[in-house]
Amino acid sequence: MQDTTHPAPVTSVALTCDNDEERAVYARAVEAAMASPRIRRHFNARSAVTDEAVRTQLTSSNATSEALRHVQDALTAYRDAVRELAECRAELGRRRQAAHADVRSVATLVYIVVALCTVLYTKLFCDLSFWEESGVATGLGAVGAPIFITLSEHEASRTNLKHQLAVLWHTLRLPHLYWRRHRAVRHWESELQVVGIPHVGQQVIDALMGEDPHSALLPGSYEGLRSASGEGWVVDSNAMTQMRHKLSVLEGGTVAVCGPRGAGKTTLLQSAARQGDFTVTIRVPAAYTPYDLVLATFVKVCERYMQREGYPLPQLTRLSGFVRARHRLQRALSAIGWRFLFGIPAAALVILGTADAARGEWDEYNGDAWGWAETARRWVSQHAEEIWQGRSIGAVLVVTLAGMLLWTLRTSARWRRRLLIAPAYLARAGAAFLLLVPLVSLMKDRQIKDHTWALVNGGGWWLLPEFLLLLALLGCAVQGGQAAGLLTKILWKAGALLTLAAAALLPWQNSDLRAIVLDEGNSVRITYAVAGALLLKLSYLRARRAEPPLVTLCRDHLYQLRTAQSTSAALNLGIAQAATLGTAHSSALSSIPSNFPQLVDDLRTLLAGIATRIHAEKQRTIICLDELDRLGTDQQALTFLSEIKAILGVPKVHYLISVAEDVGAAFVRRGLPHRDATDSSLDDVVHVQPCSLAESIAIMGKRANDLTEPYVLLAHALSGGIPRDLIRYGRRTLEMLESNTSDESPAVELVVISHRLIKEELRDTLVGFRTLLAKQQWTSHNAEWLTRYRILTEHLQHACPHRTDELVTALQHVAADTAPTAGPAEPSEAARQLMTEASAYTYFALTLLQIFQPIGFDDRRKTAADTGDPAAHPHVLAEARLELAVSPHSARPMIDAVRAAWLLPSLTAPSPSSTIPAPRTEPCLLCLA
C-alpha cells in the first residue's frame, strides 16, 4: 500500500545550492524525478497538479532545502571533496610560484628519482648476488653524498627542494581527488534522484492536490489483485505463527484449521510445509464418501512418494510388448543420437592422435607390468598352498576369521555402501595419478625449464601486445553482444575473430615458446592427461540403483488400486493316436477391490513406513485434507470426520484438516457433557480469525502497493477483514479505476468509487434478500414491504455521487424501519427475520456511505479520532460487518456507536404516513458527461 504519511518538517537552517554545479546537479535530479512514473502518474489527477506546477514547486527554495536535508550526508561528502580538491589546487599553485630553477635542488630531485628507479630495476629484472647488490648501493651512496652535502650548506636550496617535493606530491594527489569528487557528485545526484526529490515531490503533489490528497486513485502497481492466489503474495499472520509452533511441538498428530469461509484456511495449509517436507493435499468435494477420500488419499500418497524419490509413475494402460519395445528403442535412439553424431568422430580423432604415444608407453612398460603380475601370482599361489596344507597356522586363523567377518558384514548397510563406492574412489585415485604424471614430467624436463627461463627473462616482448589484443578481443565481444543492428553485430564478431587470430599467432613468433609447445614429450603427456580425464569421468558414473522397498510397495498399491487384475492358467494332456485320450483343466483368478477396513490398514502401514523414512531425513510428513467445511451442515462434517478418523493418528504423520467453525467450537467444548468425534479425532485446533486492520494493510500493501489508505479502509470495512473478500473488493476497485480513467483524467476520486462500490454491494444484497422473501407467503396487506425493497433497488440503480440526497433519504427510511410486529396481516416469522437482517445491512451501508462518500474524508477521520471514542477506529466498521453475520440485533448498537463517534446523525423511525421518495428514472447528466 502506498505510504500516505510524511514526517513533520524539521526546523533548521535552510539549505541551498551554492554554485552553478550544484544547481545543475539539482536540476538534473528534478528532471529525472519528473520523468519517473512515480511522479508522472499524478499529473492531471486534479486540475492543479500539472507538469509545470510540480516543476515550479520542486525548484522553489523551500522544496530545495527540504530535498537537500534528506540527502545532507551525501551533500556534505560532496562539498568536502570539492573543498579538498580546491585546497590541493590552491596549494599546488602556491608551491609552483614559490619553486624556482635551482641546480642543487634539481640535482637532488633527479638523484632521488634515478636512485629509486635503479633499486627497483635491480630488484625486479636483475638476478644479482649479494656482493653485486652491495656494489650498486655503494655506488649510489658515493654519487649522492656530495649532492646532499652541497644541499645542506644552502638554506635556499633546501627550501626550494621542499617546494618541488610538495609540487610533486600535490600533482600525484590531483587524479585521486578528481576521482573522489566525481564519485561524490554521482552519489549525491543518485541520492537526490532516489530519496530527496521523490520524497519532496510527493509532499509537493499532496499540497497541490488540495483536500483529501490520497483519495484520488491513480494507475499504478496492482498486479497482486489480478492473481487470486500465489506463494508470492502470502503475508505472515498470527494463525501461521500458531501453526508453526504446534507442528514444531507435535511429532505427529491431527490439527484442525477452523474459521469463516475466505479467512485463509487453504493458504494456511499450503504454507505450513517447509522445504523438503513430504506433503500431500487432498481437496474434499461436497459429495465425497469416506471410502472415496481414503482411496484418493492412498493413490495420491503413492504417486507423490514415487515422484519424490525420482521414479516414474507406472503406465497403467498396457500396450503390446512389440509397441513398448519400439517406444523404448525410439527414446533411446533419440537420447543418444546426438552423442553418437559427435562422439564417434571425436573418439576417432583422439585415438588417432594418442595411438603412437600409447604404443610407445606400452612397449616400454609392458615387460615390467607382466613381471610384477607374475611375481604377485607366485606369491599368492605359494601362500595359498601353505594355508591349504596347514603349514602356516597363523595364516589359517587369519583367513578363517576374515571369512567369518566377511559373512557377518553382509547385513551392514554401511559396508555395502562402502563396497559400492570403493571402485569409484579407486578410479579417482588412478585418475589423479595419471593427471599428475604430465605435471611432474614438465617440472623435471630440463629443456622445458631452460626454454621457460629464457622466455621469462629475455623473450617476453610480446606480453604487452598480447595483453592489448586480449583487451581488444574482450571489447569486440562485448560490443557485438550489445549491438542492435545485424550488420553491426556481424562486423564486431568479425573483428573479434581477427583479434583472436592475431592473439594466437603473436606468441608463436617466439622460438622458446615454439620449443615448449612442440616438445617431443608432449604427446605422451597429452595421452596421460586424456586417460586420466576419461578415468575420472568413469568414476562418476553410477549404476542404476535398486528400487527401494517403499517405492516398490507404492507401485504395487497403485496397480491394485487403479486396475482390475486377473490371472488365468490352463493345462492340457493328450495322446495323439488313432484314439485320443486326454484331459483339460483351466483356472482363473481375479482381484476384487479392497474393503474399507483393509484399505485403511494398508494406508496406515504405508504411511507409517514413509513417515519413518522422512523423519530420518529430518523432514516431516504432512497430509492436508482441505475443503472439509463444505460437507453440508456441521453434523454431516462431524459424521464424516468420525468415519475417516481410522486413518488418523499414524506415528510421525501430521494431519492438517480444514473444518467449519462449528467443528472447532465442538472441539473447544470437549470434556463438557456433550461429546462428539472431535474428542478422539483432533489433537489441536488453529482458529483463523479475520484480519485486523494492520494485517489488511499488509496484505494490500504486498498485492497493490499503489493503493492508498482510504481505499484499503473501505475494502476492510466492506469485507469485515475476511482476506478473500478484501482482495475481491480491491479487485472491484481496480475494475472501476480502469473503466473510469482516461489520458486526460487518469484519477478517480474516493467519492466516486466508494459510492459505486457501496451502492453495488447493497443492491446485490437487497436483490438476494428479495429472492429469499419471494419464497415466503404474502398478501395484499403486507406486500408493501416488498415494494419498499424494489423502490430502494431502483434508487441504487440510478444513483450517482453528484446527487445523493434522495438515495440517503431512501436508505434512512429502510434502515430505520425495523421489521413489523406479529399480527394477522403481517409477514411470517421467517420473513420478519429476513427483513430485520436487510434493514440492519442497509443501516451499515448507509453508515459507510456517509463516512466515505462526501468530500473531506481525511478531516472527518481526524475529527472522529480526536473524540477519543474507541468506536472511531476504522476497524470497528469491519467488526460491525462481521457482527451482521451473527445477529442484526447485536450489530445495530455497534453501528450506532460508530455513527456517534463519526458525528453522524442518529436515525429516527419513520412516521406511518412517510414513504420512500420516488427513484430517478434516468441517469445523471453529470455522469453522462
Secondary structure, DSSP 8 states (H G I E B T S, - for coil): ------------------SHHHHHHHHHHHHHHHHSHHHHTTTTSSTT--HHHHHHHHTSHHHHHHHHHHTHHHHHHHHHHHHHHHHHHHHHHHHHHH----HHHHHHHHHHHHHHHHHHHHHHH----HHHHHHHHHHHHHHHHHHHHHHHT-HHHHHHHHHHHHHHHHHHHHHHHHHHHHHHHHHHHHHIIIIIHHHHHHHHHHHHH-SSGGGEE-S---HHHH-S--GGG----HHHHHHHHHHHH-SSEEEEEE-STTSSHHHHHHHS--TT-EEEEEE--TT--HHHHHHHHHHHHHHHHHHHTT------S---HHHHHHHHHHHHHHHHHHHHHHHHHHHHHHHHHHHHHHHHHHHHHHHHHHHHHHHHHHHHHHHHHHHHHT--HHHHHHHHHHHHHHHHGGG-HHHHHHHHHHHHHHHHHHHHHHHHHHHHHHHH-HHHHHHHHHHHHT--TTHHHHHHHHHHHHHHHHHHHH--SHHHHHHHHHHHHHHHHHHHHSGGG-HHHHHHHT-TTHHHHHHHHHHHHHHHHHHT--------HHHHHHHHHHHHHH---EEEEEEEEEE-SSS-EEEEEEEEEE-----HHHHHHHHHHHHHHHHHHHHHTT--EEEEEE-GGGSSSHHHHHHHHHHHGGG---TTEEEEEEE-HHHHHHHHTTTSS---THHHH-SEEEE-----HHHHHHHHHHH-TT--HHHHHHHHHHHTT-HHHHHHHHHHHHHHHHHH--SS---EEHHHHHHHHHHHHHHHHHHHHHHHHTTS---TTTTHHHHHHHHHHHHHHH-BTTB-HHHHHHHHHHHH-------TTS--HHHHHHHHHHHHHHHHHHHHHHHHSSS-HHHHHHHHHHTT-GGGSTHHHHHHHHHHTT-HHHHHHHHHHHHHHTT--------TT-------SS--HHHH-
